Amino acid sequence: MRNDHRSLLGIMAVAALALAPAACSERETREAKEQSKETADKAAAEAKEAGRKIGAEAKEAGEKLKEGAKDAVSELDAKKQTVDVKTALMADKTIDASHIDVDTSADTKTVTLKGSVPTAAQKAAAERVARDKAEGYRVRNQLTVASR
């Protein structure tokens, strides 16, 4: 019986040796899976944060672009007002517009008449023309009356 025990112990030792790599391998596999999951979770969290930051920056860039487009449209409108008022002043035969400068501010929506005209009547007529042409704009008449 002693030999049977020894044989049995030998068989058990051989079996234990044979199963030990499988057990280690299984444990190592489980640890590797856990590490992979942790790494994947960390990468997903970082990707989510990066996506959030990119989204916020894209929104901000879109707002700036929208604001810039509004500013550009406003500037174009102001330049159009300048051209329209100057053209109308030159077309009016009762006004000597050769010494009138027209400045327009998009920020304050103001058309400013600068320079000089020969008479007070022409100064008033120039202001009237500017008001008619520059709808939605305030008109500042800084013209002086100077005989030529």
Sequence and secondary structure as in RCSB ss.txt:
>XXXX:A:sequence
MRNDHRSLLGIMAVAALALAPAACSERETREAKEQSKETADKAAAEAKEAGRKIGAEAKEAGEKLKEGAKDAVSE
LDAKKQTVDVKTALMADKTIDASHIDVDTSADTKTVTLKGSVPTAAQKAAAERVARDKAEGYRVRNQLTVASR
>XXXX:A:secstr
 HHHHHHHHHHHHHHHHHHHHHHHHHHHHHHHHHHHHHHHHHHHHHHHHHHHHHHHHHHHHHHHHHHHHHHHHHH
HHHHHHHHHHHHHHHH TTS GGGEEEEEETTTTEEEEEEEESSHHHHHHHHHHHHHHSTTSEEEEEEEE   
